[in-house]
C-alpha cells in the first residue's frame, strides 16, 4: 500500500510538472532599421545672419524682419538680412526644433527676439514658404529643404545703445 501511494504521488507530481511546462507560450517580432543618408543642416554662405539693421533706441513699435519677404519688414534698418538653413538628406519627413526666443545682449542690457521660421523645398520659393513651428515635420524633396529665419523685437523704449547679439539654435532629425 505504501508503494502504491508513493507511485500515485509520483505520478501526480509528474502530471503537474507536465501541465506547468505546457502552459508556456512563445512569440517573436521582426527587428528592422532603414539606413538613410546623413541628414545635414548648414547655414547658407550668404544668408548667414539674422540682422534687423540699425534701429533707433526709441523705435515706436515692434521691429519685424519678415522671413518671407523684405517688403513686409517693419521698423527695421535699411540693411537687413534673414538667415537661411539648408537641409540635405533622404526624401521624406524630418522634424525641426529651434529656440522659441533669443536673448539679445549688449553688455548688461538685453531684450528678447522671437524668431519667425518659414520653409519650402525650393530655394526659389522663399516668398511663399510656409510657417514651420518648432517640433513640426517638414518634407525633404529632391533631397533638400530650406528654412528662412526672421523675427520680431518688441518696441524699444529708451533701450540703451549698443550692438546687441544673440544666438539662434536650430536642429533637425529624421522622423
Phi, psi and omega in degrees: 000317178299321180294320180295318179296318179296318181293317179296318178298317179295320179296314178298321178298315181294320177296319178299317177297319181292327177293319178295316182294323181281351179281343181286134179236159181226157177208174179210165177223148177279137175256134180212161175207135175259119181268121182249162175297157182302133176270126181236154172226123182229145176283130180301148182290332181257312179269074191243018178202152173263108187233113179279353181084193181267119183233159181284148179291351178235037179306129190279018179187185179295156177250122183238124172255101187286127182290335182277315185204141178298335181298338180261007176296151181222124176061023177273170172287178183281336179248108183233170179201133169265157175267149174232132174249134181254122175264140176222139180167198180288145176302142179128194188277144173216144180260134183253133176234139176207165180296136178286336177215161177230123177277123179260126184234151172218100186062231181276354185265151178203168168208172185247131174260138174254117182290151170239121182241128175232157182211160178200157180280357180232136178293339181283352188250032179303316185297333180248013178299148183258157180300140178237109178280149176298133182090000180266166182260136171245161183242116176287134176231142187052035177063027182210158172203147185235136180240129176251138184237124171236212177164185179230150174239137180294166178307134178268124179241099182055043177294131177304141182289153179154173175264115183264132183228141175216174181237126176263122180254136181217145177216164182214146176214150176297148175284000000 
